[in-house]
Amino acid sequence: MRGGGLMGLKDWIEAPAASVVPAARSKLNLLRGAAARLTTPLLPDDYLHLANPLWSARELRGQIVEVRPETTDSATIVIKPGWGFDFNYQPGQYIGIGLHIDGRWHWRSYSLTSPPNWENKRISIAVKAMPEGFLSSHLVSGAVPSGTIVRLATPSGNFALPDPPPEKILFITAGSGITPVMGMLRTMNRRGQLPDVMHIHSAPTESDVMFADELTALHAEHEDFVSHVQLTRRDGKFKLSSLDTVCPDWRERHTWACGPLPLLDELEDVWKAERIEDRLHMERFAVSRIDASADGGTVTFEKSGKTITVDGATTLLEAGEQSGALMPFGCRMGICQTCVVPLVAGHAIDLRSGKQHAEGERIQTCISAAAGDCTLDA
C-alpha cells in the first residue's frame, strides 16, 4: 500500500467511533462501531488497546503529549485524544480529565484552550495549580510525564462562543478564568473572524499573566483587539466603575466573563442594573456555598460497594471520587445535571440553597453533601 493509503487508514482508525459519538466522518466508521457491539466484552477492545492504548470503543481516552509551562504555577497540557473524541466542540467549553494516581482515578474539569480542529488531532487545556488541588498540582508540577494515558469526558458547557461571533465583544477575566476565553480568541483568530474585541484581564503580577506573550502578539497584529491587563498588586483590583473609561461602549457589547465568584456576582449586579443582563455570559469555576448545617456522615455507594465517612463540606461527588466509586459528572458547579443520581436512603443537603433532600429524590452530587448517613444509587 502506498504512503497515502497508509495515512488514510490511519486517519480512519483514529476517527471518532460511531458507537461513542453520533457524528461519523465515514460510513466505514459504522463497521468499527458494529464490531464493538457484536463481539464479546473482551473483544476487540481488550486486544486493541494492547496495540494502542487510545484504541478503545468503551471509553474516551487520551495521551498527554506535552506539558508546557505558562507561569510558575500553571501549564498547558497538550493531549492526543483517542477513538470516540468529537473535535466539533464549541470554543469556551470544558472537558473532564481522569488521571490514575496512587491506585485510583481522580477527575476534574478544565476549559479547552485549543480551537476545534480535526486536522491537528490535538486538544489542550491550561491548568493552574491550587493549594487544595491534588490533580492540578500533579499536572503542573511535571509529575505526570508525556505519554501518560488519561480518561476523557465529552466536551460540554454553555459558556461558548457562537459562530459567527458578535460584531463587538467584551471579555472580562481574572486568574485562570482566562482559559476558556483563550480558546475563544484562538478560534476566532484561526478562522479569520476576530471582530472588535476588548479583553480586560486581572492578575496579581506580570509574571502571573497566563498567555502573556500571545495576548501581546494579538494586540499588535489586530487593530480591533485591545488587551487591558490589570496588575492587582501594583494597581489594585479592577473597578467596574472604570468601564466607562476603559471601554466606553461596554453596554453595547456581548460580554463573556470568567473568574472568582465575587467578580462574577458584581458583574451580574451591574449588568442587571443596566438592564442588559441578556448580553452577559458567565462561567463559574466554583460553587457559591451557603453556611449549610450539613453534618456529614457515612456515605454508601450501593452499586460500587464503596463506603466513606466525610464531613459536611465534602460534596457527594468528591466523596465518591475519594472512595473509588466513579460517578458521572460534568460542570461540577450544579449547572449541567450530568451528576444526578437517586438518593436511596438517608438525607443530603444542597450546599447552595440549604435545601434538604430525602430518600427517593434525585440529587446533584456535585453540589450536595451528606446530612447524616446516606446511600446513593451509584
C-alpha positions in Angstrom: 0.0 0.0 0.0 1.3 3.4 -0.9 2.0 6.1 1.7 -1.3 8.0 1.0 -3.2 4.8 1.6 -1.5 4.2 4.9 -2.3 7.7 6.1 -5.9 7.3 5.0 -6.2 4.1 7.0 -4.5 5.8 10.0 -7.0 8.7 9.8 -9.9 6.3 9.7 -8.6 4.3 12.7 -8.2 7.5 14.8 -11.6 9.0 13.8 -14.4 9.1 16.3 -16.2 5.7 16.6 -19.9 5.7 15.7 -20.7 3.8 18.8 -19.3 6.6 21.0 -20.3 9.8 19.3 -23.2 10.4 16.9 -21.2 12.2 14.2 -19.5 9.8 11.8 -16.8 11.0 9.4 -17.3 8.0 7.1 -19.6 5.1 6.6 -16.7 2.8 7.2 -16.7 4.1 10.7 -20.0 2.3 11.2 -18.2 -1.0 10.7 -15.9 -0.4 13.7 -18.9 0.6 15.9 -20.7 -2.6 14.8 -17.7 -4.7 15.6 -17.5 -3.3 19.1 -21.2 -4.1 19.7 -21.3 -7.6 18.2 -18.2 -9.0 19.8 -17.9 -10.1 23.5 -16.9 -7.5 26.1 -13.3 -8.8 25.8 -13.1 -8.4 22.1 -11.9 -6.4 20.3 -11.4 -3.7 22.8 -9.1 -5.5 25.3 -6.8 -6.6 22.5 -6.9 -3.4 20.5 -5.7 -1.3 23.5 -2.7 -3.6 23.7 -1.6 -2.4 20.3 -2.6 1.2 21.0 -4.0 2.4 24.4 -6.1 5.0 22.6 -8.0 2.4 20.6 -10.9 1.9 23.0 -14.6 1.7 22.0 -15.6 1.6 25.7 -14.4 4.9 26.9 -12.8 8.1 25.7 -9.1 8.1 26.3 -6.2 10.5 25.6 -2.5 10.6 25.8 -0.5 13.6 27.2 2.0 14.6 24.6 3.3 17.8 26.1 3.3 19.8 29.4 4.3 23.4 28.6 4.8 25.9 31.5 2.7 29.1 31.2 3.7 30.7 34.6 5.4 29.4 37.7 2.1 27.8 38.8 0.3 27.0 35.6 0.9 24.9 32.5 -0.7 24.0 29.2 -1.4 20.3 28.8 -1.5 19.0 25.2 -3.5 15.8 24.7 -3.9 13.5 21.8 -7.5 12.1 22.0 -8.2 8.5 21.0 -11.2 6.8 19.4 -14.5 8.4 20.1 -13.5 12.0 20.6 -15.6 14.6 18.8 -13.5 17.6 17.7 -16.6 19.6 16.8 -16.8 21.2 20.3 -17.6 24.9 20.8 -14.8 27.3 21.9 -15.2 28.0 25.6 -16.4 24.5 26.6 -14.7 22.4 29.2 -13.6 18.8 29.3 -13.4 16.2 32.1 -10.0 14.5 32.5 -9.3 11.5 34.7 -5.8 10.6 35.9 -4.8 7.4 37.7 -2.8 8.3 40.8 -1.9 6.2 43.8 -4.3 3.4 42.8 -7.4 5.4 42.0 -8.9 7.7 39.4 -9.0 11.5 40.0 -11.4 13.5 37.9 -11.5 17.3 37.3 -12.9 19.5 34.5 -10.8 22.1 32.7 -11.6 24.5 29.9 -10.4 23.7 26.4 -7.8 26.3 25.2 -7.4 24.8 21.8 -9.7 25.7 18.8 -11.8 22.9 17.4 -9.5 21.3 14.8 -9.8 17.8 13.5 -6.7 18.1 11.3 -4.4 18.9 14.2 -5.8 15.9 16.2 -4.7 17.6 19.4 -6.5 19.4 22.2 -5.1 21.5 25.0 -6.2 22.6 28.5 -4.5 25.1 30.8 -4.2 24.2 34.5 -3.3 26.4 37.4 -2.0 24.6 40.5 -4.2 25.3 43.5 -3.1 24.7 47.1 -6.0 22.4 47.6 -5.9 21.0 44.1 -4.4 17.5 44.2 -4.8 16.8 40.4 -3.9 20.3 39.3 -0.7 20.2 41.3 0.3 16.9 39.7 -0.3 18.2 36.2 1.5 21.5 36.6 4.5 20.1 38.6 5.5 17.7 35.9 4.8 14.7 38.0 2.7 13.4 35.0 5.1 12.7 32.2 4.4 12.9 28.4 2.9 9.6 27.2 0.6 9.2 30.2 -2.8 7.8 29.3 -5.8 9.7 30.7 -9.6 9.2 30.5 -11.6 12.0 28.9 -15.2 13.1 29.2 -17.1 14.6 26.3 -16.7 18.4 25.9 -19.7 20.3 27.3 -20.8 23.5 28.8 -22.9 26.5 27.8 -20.2 29.1 28.2 -19.5 29.0 24.4 -18.8 31.4 21.6 -21.4 31.4 18.7 -20.3 31.1 15.1 -20.2 33.7 13.7 -19.3 35.8 16.8 -20.9 39.1 17.6 -19.5 42.2 16.0 -18.5 43.6 19.4 -17.2 41.5 22.3 -16.0 42.3 25.8 -14.1 39.7 27.7 -13.6 40.1 31.5 -11.3 37.5 33.1 -9.2 37.1 36.2 -6.6 34.5 37.1 -7.2 31.1 35.5 -10.6 32.5 34.3 -8.7 33.4 31.1 -8.5 29.8 29.9 -12.0 29.4 28.2 -11.6 32.9 26.7 -8.2 31.9 25.3 -9.9 29.1 23.4 -12.4 31.6 22.0 -9.7 34.0 20.9 -7.6 31.3 19.3 -10.7 30.0 17.4 -11.6 33.4 16.1 -8.1 34.2 15.1 -7.7 30.8 13.3 -10.9 31.3 11.4 -10.1 34.9 10.5 -13.2 36.1 12.4 -11.6 38.3 15.1 -14.0 41.2 15.4 -13.9 44.3 17.7 -12.7 42.7 20.9 -11.9 44.3 24.2 -10.2 42.0 26.8 -9.8 43.1 30.4 -7.8 40.6 32.4 -6.6 40.8 36.1 -3.6 39.0 37.6 -1.5 39.7 40.7 1.8 40.5 38.9 3.1 40.5 35.4 4.7 37.0 35.9 1.2 35.7 36.8 -0.4 36.6 33.5 -1.1 33.4 31.6 -0.6 33.5 27.8 1.0 37.0 28.2 3.1 36.8 25.0 0.2 35.5 23.0 -2.1 38.4 24.2 0.6 40.9 23.4 1.0 39.4 19.9 -2.7 39.5 19.2 -2.8 43.1 20.4 0.0 44.0 18.0 -1.4 42.1 15.0 -5.1 43.1 15.2 -6.0 46.8 15.5 -9.5 45.8 16.6 -8.2 43.7 19.5 -7.4 45.6 22.7 -5.8 43.9 25.7 -6.0 45.7 29.1 -4.1 43.8 31.8 -4.7 44.9 35.4 -1.9 44.0 37.8 -3.7 44.0 41.1 -0.8 44.0 43.5 0.5 47.2 41.8 -2.7 48.9 40.6 -5.4 47.4 42.8 -8.5 45.5 41.8 -10.1 46.5 38.6 -13.2 48.6 39.4 -16.2 48.1 37.2 -16.9 51.8 37.7 -13.9 52.4 35.4 -15.5 50.6 32.5 -16.8 53.9 31.0 -13.2 55.0 30.7 -11.5 51.7 29.6 -14.3 50.5 27.3 -16.9 53.3 26.8 -19.2 51.2 24.7 -19.3 48.2 27.1 -23.1 48.4 27.3 -23.4 47.7 23.5 -21.1 44.6 23.6 -21.8 41.0 24.3 -19.7 40.1 27.4 -18.1 36.8 28.4 -16.7 36.8 31.9 -14.9 34.1 34.0 -13.1 34.4 37.3 -13.6 34.5 41.0 -17.1 34.4 42.4 -17.1 37.9 43.9 -16.2 39.4 40.5 -18.9 37.5 38.7 -21.5 38.4 41.4 -20.6 42.1 41.0 -20.8 41.8 37.2 -24.2 40.3 37.4 -25.5 43.1 39.7 -24.1 45.8 37.4 -25.5 44.3 34.2 -28.9 43.8 35.8 -28.9 47.4 37.0 -28.2 48.5 33.4 -30.9 46.0 32.1 -28.5 44.3 29.8 -28.1 41.0 31.6 -29.1 39.2 28.4 -25.7 40.3 27.0 -23.7 38.8 29.9 -22.4 35.2 29.7 -20.5 33.9 32.7 -18.5 30.8 33.7 -18.2 30.0 37.4 -15.3 27.8 38.4 -16.6 27.2 41.9 -19.9 26.6 43.7 -21.1 29.5 45.8 -21.9 27.7 49.0 -24.1 28.8 51.9 -23.2 28.1 55.5 -25.4 24.9 55.5 -25.9 22.8 58.6 -24.7 19.6 56.9 -23.1 17.3 59.5 -21.5 14.9 57.1 -21.7 11.2 57.7 -21.0 7.8 56.2 -21.8 7.7 52.5 -22.5 4.3 50.9 -22.3 3.9 47.2 -24.7 0.9 46.6 -23.7 -0.2 43.1 -20.0 0.2 43.7 -19.9 -1.3 47.1 -17.8 1.6 48.4 -18.2 3.4 51.8 -16.6 6.5 53.1 -17.1 8.9 56.1 -16.9 12.6 55.2 -17.5 16.0 56.7 -20.3 18.3 55.8 -18.1 20.4 53.4 -17.3 17.5 51.1 -19.6 17.0 48.2 -21.0 13.6 47.4 -19.2 13.6 44.1 -15.9 14.3 45.9 -16.8 11.6 48.4 -17.3 9.1 45.5 -14.0 10.0 43.9 -12.2 9.7 47.2 -13.7 6.2 47.8 -13.1 5.0 44.3 -16.8 5.0 43.3 -16.8 6.5 39.8 -19.9 8.6 39.1 -21.0 10.7 36.2 -20.1 14.4 36.3 -19.9 17.4 34.0 -19.5 21.0 35.1 -19.1 20.3 38.8 -21.0 23.5 39.5 -24.6 22.4 39.6 -25.5 23.6 36.1 -25.4 20.7 33.6 -27.3 18.0 35.6 -24.9 15.3 34.4 -24.1 14.1 38.0 -27.7 13.5 39.1 -28.2 10.1 40.9 -31.0 8.8 43.2 -30.7 9.1 47.0 -31.6 5.5 48.2 -31.5 6.2 51.9 -30.8 9.0 54.4 -30.6 12.7 53.7 -28.4 15.1 51.7 -28.3 18.9 51.6 -27.8 21.3 48.7 -24.7 23.4 49.6 -26.0 26.4 47.5 -29.6 26.7 48.9 -29.6 24.7 52.1 -32.5 22.6 50.8 -32.8 19.1 52.4 -33.2 16.0 50.1 -34.7 12.8 51.4 -34.9 9.1 50.3 -36.2 8.6 46.8 -35.2 12.0 45.5 -32.7 12.6 42.7 -29.8 14.8 43.7 -26.9 16.7 42.1 -23.9 15.1 43.7 -21.5 17.9 42.8 -23.4 20.5 44.9 -24.8 18.2 47.6 -23.3 16.9 50.9 -24.3 14.2 53.4 -26.6 15.3 56.1 -26.0 12.2 58.3 -25.5 8.7 56.9 -26.9 8.2 53.4 -26.8 5.8 50.5 -26.6 6.6 46.8 -27.6 4.5 43.8 -24.1 4.7 42.4 
